[in-house]
Amino acid sequence: MAEASSNDLRRIGEAAVKEGETIHNMPFTVTADDVVQALLAADRYAKAFKQSEK
């Protein structure tokens, strides 16, 4: 994630919510911003977990 720009993340989010994507099987609406925020949260969690293992 260190090399991913906010533009890169936005493009990933937009791709994830295109019509026909499986994300629309969720029982609630998921936006491109939701995807970006989830990616950032997962990255923060992974970094914190790696730190706790030291």
All heavy atoms as TSV, in Angstrom:
chain	resi	resn	atom	element	x	y	z
A	1	MET	N	N	0.817	-1.193	0.000
A	1	MET	CA	C	0.000	0.000	0.000
A	1	MET	C	C	0.858	1.253	0.000
A	1	MET	O	O	0.372	2.303	-0.371
A	1	MET	CB	C	-0.917	0.019	1.208
A	1	MET	CG	C	-2.010	-1.016	1.202
A	1	MET	SD	S	-3.395	-0.599	0.170
A	1	MET	CE	C	-4.173	0.643	1.143
A	2	ALA	N	N	2.100	1.145	0.385
A	2	ALA	CA	C	2.955	2.330	0.464
A	2	ALA	C	C	3.096	3.004	-0.902
A	2	ALA	O	O	3.205	4.221	-0.975
A	2	ALA	CB	C	4.318	1.953	1.013
A	3	GLU	N	N	3.077	2.223	-1.959
A	3	GLU	CA	C	3.241	2.785	-3.297
A	3	GLU	C	C	1.929	3.216	-3.927
A	3	GLU	O	O	1.910	3.838	-4.975
A	3	GLU	CB	C	3.929	1.786	-4.228
A	3	GLU	CG	C	5.339	1.448	-3.831
A	3	GLU	CD	C	5.414	0.206	-2.960
A	3	GLU	OE1	O	4.573	-0.682	-3.123
A	3	GLU	OE2	O	6.301	0.140	-2.110
A	4	ALA	N	N	0.813	2.862	-3.322
A	4	ALA	CA	C	-0.499	3.170	-3.903
A	4	ALA	C	C	-0.886	4.616	-3.603
A	4	ALA	O	O	-0.900	5.033	-2.450
A	4	ALA	CB	C	-1.553	2.225	-3.351
A	5	SER	N	N	-1.180	5.365	-4.651
A	5	SER	CA	C	-1.620	6.747	-4.469
A	5	SER	C	C	-3.119	6.761	-4.184
A	5	SER	O	O	-3.817	5.758	-4.375
A	5	SER	CB	C	-1.330	7.559	-5.731
A	5	SER	OG	O	-2.192	7.151	-6.789
A	6	SER	N	N	-3.610	7.902	-3.750
A	6	SER	CA	C	-5.053	8.012	-3.517
A	6	SER	C	C	-5.804	7.824	-4.818
A	6	SER	O	O	-6.917	7.284	-4.837
A	6	SER	CB	C	-5.403	9.353	-2.867
A	6	SER	OG	O	-4.978	10.422	-3.670
A	7	ASN	N	N	-5.199	8.225	-5.927
A	7	ASN	CA	C	-5.799	8.008	-7.248
A	7	ASN	C	C	-5.890	6.518	-7.561
A	7	ASN	O	O	-6.895	6.048	-8.107
A	7	ASN	CB	C	-4.962	8.720	-8.310
A	7	ASN	CG	C	-5.794	9.520	-9.265
A	7	ASN	OD1	O	-6.974	9.756	-9.032
A	7	ASN	ND2	N	-5.167	9.949	-10.336
A	8	ASP	N	N	-4.822	5.776	-7.244
A	8	ASP	CA	C	-4.827	4.320	-7.452
A	8	ASP	C	C	-5.949	3.671	-6.645
A	8	ASP	O	O	-6.685	2.828	-7.162
A	8	ASP	CB	C	-3.492	3.704	-7.012
A	8	ASP	CG	C	-2.320	4.117	-7.879
A	8	ASP	OD1	O	-2.524	4.471	-9.058
A	8	ASP	OD2	O	-1.183	4.079	-7.365
A	9	LEU	N	N	-6.057	4.066	-5.388
A	9	LEU	CA	C	-7.092	3.485	-4.527
A	9	LEU	C	C	-8.483	3.819	-5.040
A	9	LEU	O	O	-9.383	2.976	-5.007
A	9	LEU	CB	C	-6.911	3.954	-3.083
A	9	LEU	CG	C	-5.641	3.490	-2.391
A	9	LEU	CD1	C	-5.537	4.111	-1.013
A	9	LEU	CD2	C	-5.584	1.974	-2.310
A	10	ARG	N	N	-8.669	5.036	-5.521
A	10	ARG	CA	C	-9.959	5.444	-6.074
A	10	ARG	C	C	-10.313	4.591	-7.285
A	10	ARG	O	O	-11.450	4.142	-7.435
A	10	ARG	CB	C	-9.930	6.934	-6.432
A	10	ARG	CG	C	-11.128	7.443	-7.199
A	10	ARG	CD	C	-12.444	7.181	-6.553
A	10	ARG	NE	N	-12.658	7.968	-5.370
A	10	ARG	CZ	C	-13.779	7.904	-4.667
A	10	ARG	NH1	N	-14.756	7.105	-5.010
A	10	ARG	NH2	N	-13.926	8.619	-3.604
A	11	ARG	N	N	-9.335	4.335	-8.153
A	11	ARG	CA	C	-9.592	3.498	-9.335
A	11	ARG	C	C	-9.962	2.073	-8.925
A	11	ARG	O	O	-10.837	1.457	-9.528
A	11	ARG	CB	C	-8.375	3.501	-10.256
A	11	ARG	CG	C	-8.215	4.795	-11.009
A	11	ARG	CD	C	-7.272	4.701	-12.196
A	11	ARG	NE	N	-6.113	3.861	-11.959
A	11	ARG	CZ	C	-4.868	4.299	-11.890
A	11	ARG	NH1	N	-4.602	5.562	-12.047
A	11	ARG	NH2	N	-3.881	3.457	-11.682
A	12	ILE	N	N	-9.308	1.561	-7.902
A	12	ILE	CA	C	-9.654	0.228	-7.394
A	12	ILE	C	C	-11.078	0.230	-6.867
A	12	ILE	O	O	-11.866	-0.677	-7.160
A	12	ILE	CB	C	-8.666	-0.210	-6.296
A	12	ILE	CG1	C	-7.289	-0.443	-6.895
A	12	ILE	CG2	C	-9.170	-1.454	-5.571
A	12	ILE	CD1	C	-6.169	-0.568	-5.867
A	13	GLY	N	N	-11.420	1.253	-6.086
A	13	GLY	CA	C	-12.775	1.361	-5.552
A	13	GLY	C	C	-13.820	1.423	-6.650
A	13	GLY	O	O	-14.853	0.758	-6.581
A	14	GLU	N	N	-13.557	2.231	-7.654
A	14	GLU	CA	C	-14.497	2.361	-8.777
A	14	GLU	C	C	-14.649	1.035	-9.526
A	14	GLU	O	O	-15.749	0.650	-9.909
A	14	GLU	CB	C	-14.033	3.459	-9.742
A	14	GLU	CG	C	-14.101	4.854	-9.180
A	14	GLU	CD	C	-15.514	5.347	-8.919
A	14	GLU	OE1	O	-16.458	4.854	-9.554
A	14	GLU	OE2	O	-15.666	6.232	-8.058
A	15	ALA	N	N	-13.545	0.333	-9.721
A	15	ALA	CA	C	-13.604	-0.959	-10.418
A	15	ALA	C	C	-14.403	-1.979	-9.616
A	15	ALA	O	O	-15.142	-2.788	-10.177
A	15	ALA	CB	C	-12.193	-1.484	-10.690
A	16	ALA	N	N	-14.267	-1.914	-8.300
A	16	ALA	CA	C	-14.946	-2.888	-7.436
A	16	ALA	C	C	-16.459	-2.742	-7.444
A	16	ALA	O	O	-17.168	-3.716	-7.199
A	16	ALA	CB	C	-14.427	-2.768	-6.005
A	17	VAL	N	N	-16.931	-1.534	-7.735
A	17	VAL	CA	C	-18.387	-1.315	-7.673
A	17	VAL	C	C	-19.042	-1.173	-9.046
A	17	VAL	O	O	-20.208	-0.779	-9.138
A	17	VAL	CB	C	-18.743	-0.092	-6.785
A	17	VAL	CG1	C	-18.280	-0.317	-5.356
A	17	VAL	CG2	C	-18.167	1.200	-7.335
A	18	LYS	N	N	-18.316	-1.528	-10.086
A	18	LYS	CA	C	-18.925	-1.491	-11.422
A	18	LYS	C	C	-20.096	-2.450	-11.484
A	18	LYS	O	O	-20.131	-3.468	-10.778
A	18	LYS	CB	C	-17.899	-1.874	-12.487
A	18	LYS	CG	C	-16.948	-0.770	-12.828
A	18	LYS	CD	C	-16.101	-1.145	-14.008
A	18	LYS	CE	C	-15.216	0.031	-14.373
A	18	LYS	NZ	N	-14.395	-0.259	-15.525
A	19	GLU	N	N	-21.030	-2.131	-12.346
A	19	GLU	CA	C	-22.194	-2.994	-12.527
A	19	GLU	C	C	-21.737	-4.399	-12.907
A	19	GLU	O	O	-20.805	-4.574	-13.694
A	19	GLU	CB	C	-23.097	-2.437	-13.632
A	19	GLU	CG	C	-24.418	-3.141	-13.720
A	19	GLU	CD	C	-25.394	-2.464	-14.642
A	19	GLU	OE1	O	-25.297	-1.236	-14.808
A	19	GLU	OE2	O	-26.252	-3.174	-15.181
A	20	GLY	N	N	-22.357	-5.391	-12.286
A	20	GLY	CA	C	-22.034	-6.785	-12.560
A	20	GLY	C	C	-21.013	-7.375	-11.599
A	20	GLY	O	O	-20.793	-8.589	-11.606
A	21	GLU	N	N	-20.370	-6.538	-10.780
A	21	GLU	CA	C	-19.390	-7.052	-9.819
A	21	GLU	C	C	-20.106	-7.720	-8.648
A	21	GLU	O	O	-21.224	-7.361	-8.291
A	21	GLU	CB	C	-18.488	-5.928	-9.308
A	21	GLU	CG	C	-17.533	-5.386	-10.344
A	21	GLU	CD	C	-16.539	-6.424	-10.843
A	21	GLU	OE1	O	-16.160	-7.324	-10.069
A	21	GLU	OE2	O	-16.137	-6.326	-12.005
A	22	THR	N	N	-19.443	-8.700	-8.061
A	22	THR	CA	C	-20.061	-9.473	-6.981
A	22	THR	C	C	-20.268	-8.664	-5.706
A	22	THR	O	O	-21.032	-9.085	-4.839
A	22	THR	CB	C	-19.214	-10.722	-6.642
A	22	THR	OG1	O	-17.894	-10.295	-6.274
A	22	THR	CG2	C	-19.155	-11.668	-7.827
A	23	ILE	N	N	-19.656	-7.512	-5.605
A	23	ILE	CA	C	-19.848	-6.676	-4.428
A	23	ILE	C	C	-21.317	-6.290	-4.268
A	23	ILE	O	O	-21.790	-6.011	-3.176
A	23	ILE	CB	C	-18.934	-5.430	-4.487
A	23	ILE	CG1	C	-18.710	-4.870	-3.093
A	23	ILE	CG2	C	-19.485	-4.379	-5.438
A	23	ILE	CD1	C	-17.535	-3.939	-2.986
A	24	HIS	N	N	-22.057	-6.331	-5.377
A	24	HIS	CA	C	-23.480	-5.986	-5.333
A	24	HIS	C	C	-24.329	-7.111	-4.733
A	24	HIS	O	O	-25.545	-6.944	-4.576
A	24	HIS	CB	C	-23.974	-5.589	-6.720
A	24	HIS	CG	C	-23.246	-4.384	-7.235
A	24	HIS	ND1	N	-23.379	-3.136	-6.679
A	24	HIS	CD2	C	-22.336	-4.252	-8.231
A	24	HIS	CE1	C	-22.597	-2.282	-7.317
A	24	HIS	NE2	N	-21.953	-2.941	-8.258
A	25	ASN	N	N	-23.704	-8.225	-4.373
A	25	ASN	CA	C	-24.406	-9.293	-3.656
A	25	ASN	C	C	-24.521	-8.989	-2.165
A	25	ASN	O	O	-25.209	-9.703	-1.438
A	25	ASN	CB	C	-23.696	-10.638	-3.841
A	25	ASN	CG	C	-23.790	-11.138	-5.264
A	25	ASN	OD1	O	-24.729	-10.833	-5.975
A	25	ASN	ND2	N	-22.791	-11.887	-5.689
A	26	MET	N	N	-23.835	-7.948	-1.724
A	26	MET	CA	C	-23.910	-7.556	-0.317
A	26	MET	C	C	-25.336	-7.093	-0.007
A	26	MET	O	O	-26.005	-6.558	-0.886
A	26	MET	CB	C	-22.911	-6.430	-0.015
A	26	MET	CG	C	-21.464	-6.811	-0.254
A	26	MET	SD	S	-20.892	-8.124	0.825
A	26	MET	CE	C	-20.756	-7.267	2.361
A	27	PRO	N	N	-25.786	-7.278	1.219
A	27	PRO	CA	C	-27.159	-6.890	1.563
A	27	PRO	C	C	-27.307	-5.389	1.826
A	27	PRO	O	O	-28.302	-4.953	2.393
A	27	PRO	CB	C	-27.436	-7.702	2.826
A	27	PRO	CG	C	-26.100	-7.883	3.455
A	27	PRO	CD	C	-25.130	-8.004	2.299
A	28	PHE	N	N	-26.321	-4.606	1.423
A	28	PHE	CA	C	-26.351	-3.153	1.589
A	28	PHE	C	C	-25.542	-2.542	0.453
A	28	PHE	O	O	-24.773	-3.225	-0.228
A	28	PHE	CB	C	-25.773	-2.741	2.945
A	28	PHE	CG	C	-24.451	-3.383	3.264
A	28	PHE	CD1	C	-23.261	-2.843	2.811
A	28	PHE	CD2	C	-24.408	-4.564	4.011
A	28	PHE	CE1	C	-22.044	-3.447	3.092
A	28	PHE	CE2	C	-23.195	-5.169	4.305
A	28	PHE	CZ	C	-22.012	-4.611	3.842
A	29	THR	N	N	-25.721	-1.275	0.232
A	29	THR	CA	C	-25.004	-0.589	-0.832
A	29	THR	C	C	-23.553	-0.349	-0.417
A	29	THR	O	O	-23.290	0.101	0.697
A	29	THR	CB	C	-25.674	0.764	-1.141
A	29	THR	OG1	O	-27.025	0.526	-1.515
A	29	THR	CG2	C	-24.959	1.499	-2.256
A	30	VAL	N	N	-22.634	-0.671	-1.315
A	30	VAL	CA	C	-21.210	-0.426	-1.092
A	30	VAL	C	C	-20.751	0.574	-2.150
A	30	VAL	O	O	-20.961	0.361	-3.341
A	30	VAL	CB	C	-20.389	-1.728	-1.202
A	30	VAL	CG1	C	-18.909	-1.452	-0.999
A	30	VAL	CG2	C	-20.885	-2.766	-0.213
A	31	THR	N	N	-20.139	1.650	-1.696
A	31	THR	CA	C	-19.644	2.672	-2.620
A	31	THR	C	C	-18.150	2.507	-2.850
A	31	THR	O	O	-17.471	1.789	-2.107
A	31	THR	CB	C	-19.905	4.080	-2.049
A	31	THR	OG1	O	-19.097	4.254	-0.882
A	31	THR	CG2	C	-21.381	4.297	-1.722
A	32	ALA	N	N	-17.660	3.213	-3.859
A	32	ALA	CA	C	-16.217	3.197	-4.127
A	32	ALA	C	C	-15.456	3.710	-2.908
A	32	ALA	O	O	-14.405	3.174	-2.556
A	32	ALA	CB	C	-15.905	4.032	-5.358
A	33	ASP	N	N	-15.997	4.716	-2.243
A	33	ASP	CA	C	-15.339	5.241	-1.047
A	33	ASP	C	C	-15.315	4.193	0.069
A	33	ASP	O	O	-14.331	4.099	0.799
A	33	ASP	CB	C	-16.028	6.513	-0.557
A	33	ASP	CG	C	-15.243	7.185	0.544
A	33	ASP	OD1	O	-14.044	7.458	0.334
A	33	ASP	OD2	O	-15.818	7.413	1.617
A	34	ASP	N	N	-16.383	3.414	0.193
A	34	ASP	CA	C	-16.394	2.329	1.189
A	34	ASP	C	C	-15.249	1.356	0.928
A	34	ASP	O	O	-14.579	0.903	1.865
A	34	ASP	CB	C	-17.719	1.553	1.149
A	34	ASP	CG	C	-18.908	2.357	1.599
A	34	ASP	OD1	O	-18.752	3.284	2.412
A	34	ASP	OD2	O	-20.028	2.035	1.121
A	35	VAL	N	N	-15.023	1.035	-0.331
A	35	VAL	CA	C	-13.956	0.106	-0.696
A	35	VAL	C	C	-12.597	0.705	-0.336
A	35	VAL	O	O	-11.750	0.034	0.264
A	35	VAL	CB	C	-14.020	-0.253	-2.201
A	35	VAL	CG1	C	-12.809	-1.083	-2.624
A	35	VAL	CG2	C	-15.318	-0.984	-2.534
A	36	VAL	N	N	-12.398	1.971	-0.668
A	36	VAL	CA	C	-11.133	2.640	-0.350
A	36	VAL	C	C	-10.911	2.641	1.155
A	36	VAL	O	O	-9.817	2.299	1.633
A	36	VAL	CB	C	-11.121	4.077	-0.914
A	36	VAL	CG1	C	-9.914	4.852	-0.395
A	36	VAL	CG2	C	-11.129	4.065	-2.431
A	37	GLN	N	N	-11.922	3.010	1.909
A	37	GLN	CA	C	-11.789	3.054	3.365
A	37	GLN	C	C	-11.508	1.664	3.941
A	37	GLN	O	O	-10.729	1.522	4.892
A	37	GLN	CB	C	-13.031	3.667	4.006
A	37	GLN	CG	C	-13.216	5.136	3.672
A	37	GLN	CD	C	-11.995	5.968	4.009
A	37	GLN	OE1	O	-11.438	5.881	5.092
A	37	GLN	NE2	N	-11.569	6.789	3.057
A	38	ALA	N	N	-12.119	0.636	3.373
A	38	ALA	CA	C	-11.872	-0.736	3.837
A	38	ALA	C	C	-10.425	-1.151	3.551
A	38	ALA	O	O	-9.785	-1.799	4.383
A	38	ALA	CB	C	-12.847	-1.702	3.167
A	39	LEU	N	N	-9.920	-0.788	2.384
A	39	LEU	CA	C	-8.521	-1.101	2.055
A	39	LEU	C	C	-7.563	-0.406	3.020
A	39	LEU	O	O	-6.605	-1.022	3.508
A	39	LEU	CB	C	-8.204	-0.673	0.621
A	39	LEU	CG	C	-8.853	-1.497	-0.482
A	39	LEU	CD1	C	-8.680	-0.797	-1.831
A	39	LEU	CD2	C	-8.274	-2.886	-0.531
A	40	LEU	N	N	-7.822	0.855	3.297
A	40	LEU	CA	C	-6.966	1.597	4.222
A	40	LEU	C	C	-7.043	1.018	5.635
A	40	LEU	O	O	-6.023	0.906	6.325
A	40	LEU	CB	C	-7.350	3.073	4.217
A	40	LEU	CG	C	-7.066	3.819	2.911
A	40	LEU	CD1	C	-7.689	5.213	2.948
A	40	LEU	CD2	C	-5.577	3.890	2.632
A	41	ALA	N	N	-8.245	0.645	6.066
A	41	ALA	CA	C	-8.409	0.063	7.402
A	41	ALA	C	C	-7.695	-1.280	7.500
A	41	ALA	O	O	-7.038	-1.574	8.511
A	41	ALA	CB	C	-9.891	-0.098	7.730
A	42	ALA	N	N	-7.807	-2.098	6.470
A	42	ALA	CA	C	-7.133	-3.400	6.474
A	42	ALA	C	C	-5.614	-3.216	6.517
A	42	ALA	O	O	-4.913	-3.963	7.206
A	42	ALA	CB	C	-7.541	-4.209	5.250
A	43	ASP	N	N	-5.114	-2.214	5.807
A	43	ASP	CA	C	-3.679	-1.945	5.821
A	43	ASP	C	C	-3.225	-1.504	7.211
A	43	ASP	O	O	-2.199	-1.976	7.708
A	43	ASP	CB	C	-3.354	-0.870	4.785
A	43	ASP	CG	C	-1.871	-0.654	4.632
A	43	ASP	OD1	O	-1.141	-1.629	4.366
A	43	ASP	OD2	O	-1.427	0.508	4.778
A	44	ARG	N	N	-3.988	-0.619	7.855
A	44	ARG	CA	C	-3.639	-0.176	9.207
A	44	ARG	C	C	-3.660	-1.353	10.178
A	44	ARG	O	O	-2.773	-1.496	11.019
A	44	ARG	CB	C	-4.614	0.905	9.688
A	44	ARG	CG	C	-4.378	2.255	9.072
A	44	ARG	CD	C	-5.188	3.349	9.749
A	44	ARG	NE	N	-6.614	3.092	9.754
A	44	ARG	CZ	C	-7.454	3.464	8.796
A	44	ARG	NH1	N	-7.010	4.113	7.740
A	44	ARG	NH2	N	-8.736	3.198	8.899
A	45	TYR	N	N	-4.663	-2.210	10.068
A	45	TYR	CA	C	-4.773	-3.378	10.940
A	45	TYR	C	C	-3.566	-4.300	10.753
A	45	TYR	O	O	-2.965	-4.760	11.728
A	45	TYR	CB	C	-6.070	-4.132	10.663
A	45	TYR	CG	C	-6.195	-5.380	11.488
A	45	TYR	CD1	C	-6.648	-5.322	12.796
A	45	TYR	CD2	C	-5.846	-6.622	10.966
A	45	TYR	CE1	C	-6.750	-6.463	13.567
A	45	TYR	CE2	C	-5.939	-7.769	11.731
A	45	TYR	CZ	C	-6.400	-7.685	13.035
A	45	TYR	OH	O	-6.481	-8.821	13.797
A	46	ALA	N	N	-3.214	-4.566	9.505
A	46	ALA	CA	C	-2.093	-5.468	9.226
A	46	ALA	C	C	-0.784	-4.907	9.775
A	46	ALA	O	O	0.020	-5.648	10.354
A	46	ALA	CB	C	-1.984	-5.711	7.723
A	47	LYS	N	N	-0.578	-3.603	9.621
A	47	LYS	CA	C	0.640	-2.986	10.144
A	47	LYS	C	C	0.683	-3.074	11.669
A	47	LYS	O	O	1.727	-3.368	12.247
A	47	LYS	CB	C	0.722	-1.538	9.693
A	47	LYS	CG	C	1.086	-1.403	8.228
A	47	LYS	CD	C	1.085	0.054	7.796
A	47	LYS	CE	C	1.431	0.160	6.312
A	47	LYS	NZ	N	1.264	1.528	5.830
A	48	ALA	N	N	-0.456	-2.819	12.314
A	48	ALA	CA	C	-0.515	-2.898	13.774
A	48	ALA	C	C	-0.270	-4.322	14.241
A	48	ALA	O	O	0.435	-4.564	15.234
A	48	ALA	CB	C	-1.869	-2.390	14.282
A	49	PHE	N	N	-0.826	-5.295	13.538
A	49	PHE	CA	C	-0.648	-6.694	13.913
A	49	PHE	C	C	0.820	-7.087	13.786
A	49	PHE	O	O	1.369	-7.745	14.672
A	49	PHE	CB	C	-1.518	-7.583	13.023
A	49	PHE	CG	C	-1.381	-9.044	13.348
A	49	PHE	CD1	C	-2.035	-9.578	14.437
A	49	PHE	CD2	C	-0.595	-9.875	12.566
A	49	PHE	CE1	C	-1.907	-10.929	14.750
A	49	PHE	CE2	C	-0.460	-11.218	12.869
A	49	PHE	CZ	C	-1.113	-11.751	13.964
A	50	LYS	N	N	1.456	-6.679	12.693
A	50	LYS	CA	C	2.868	-6.999	12.503
A	50	LYS	C	C	3.722	-6.383	13.611
A	50	LYS	O	O	4.666	-7.008	14.085
A	50	LYS	CB	C	3.348	-6.522	11.120
A	50	LYS	CG	C	2.838	-7.392	9.993
A	50	LYS	CD	C	3.213	-6.841	8.643
A	50	LYS	CE	C	4.660	-7.079	8.356
A	50	LYS	NZ	N	5.038	-6.693	6.965
A	51	GLN	N	N	3.377	-5.182	14.039
A	51	GLN	CA	C	4.109	-4.530	15.129
A	51	GLN	C	C	3.931	-5.294	16.441
A	51	GLN	O	O	4.862	-5.402	17.224
A	51	GLN	CB	C	3.639	-3.090	15.301
A	51	GLN	CG	C	4.168	-2.150	14.258
A	51	GLN	CD	C	5.668	-1.975	14.366
A	51	GLN	OE1	O	6.429	-2.721	13.762
A	51	GLN	NE2	N	6.083	-1.010	15.151
A	52	SER	N	N	2.735	-5.820	16.679
A	52	SER	CA	C	2.468	-6.526	17.925
A	52	SER	C	C	3.175	-7.880	17.989
A	52	SER	O	O	3.351	-8.433	19.065
A	52	SER	CB	C	0.963	-6.723	18.127
A	52	SER	OG	O	0.460	-7.706	17.235
A	53	GLU	N	N	3.584	-8.390	16.849
A	53	GLU	CA	C	4.266	-9.685	16.791
A	53	GLU	C	C	5.748	-9.560	17.129
A	53	GLU	O	O	6.418	-10.555	17.295
A	53	GLU	CB	C	4.110	-10.290	15.390
A	53	GLU	CG	C	2.685	-10.702	15.052
A	53	GLU	CD	C	2.253	-11.906	15.860
A	53	GLU	OE1	O	2.905	-12.963	15.778
A	53	GLU	OE2	O	1.246	-11.783	16.572
A	54	LYS	N	N	6.258	-8.351	17.205
A	54	LYS	CA	C	7.689	-8.153	17.457
A	54	LYS	C	C	8.017	-8.315	18.924
A	54	LYS	O	O	7.326	-8.146	19.811
A	54	LYS	CB	C	8.136	-6.780	16.991
A	54	LYS	CG	C	8.119	-6.678	15.483
A	54	LYS	CD	C	8.619	-5.335	15.045
A	54	LYS	CE	C	8.627	-5.285	13.530
A	54	LYS	NZ	N	9.146	-4.039	13.043
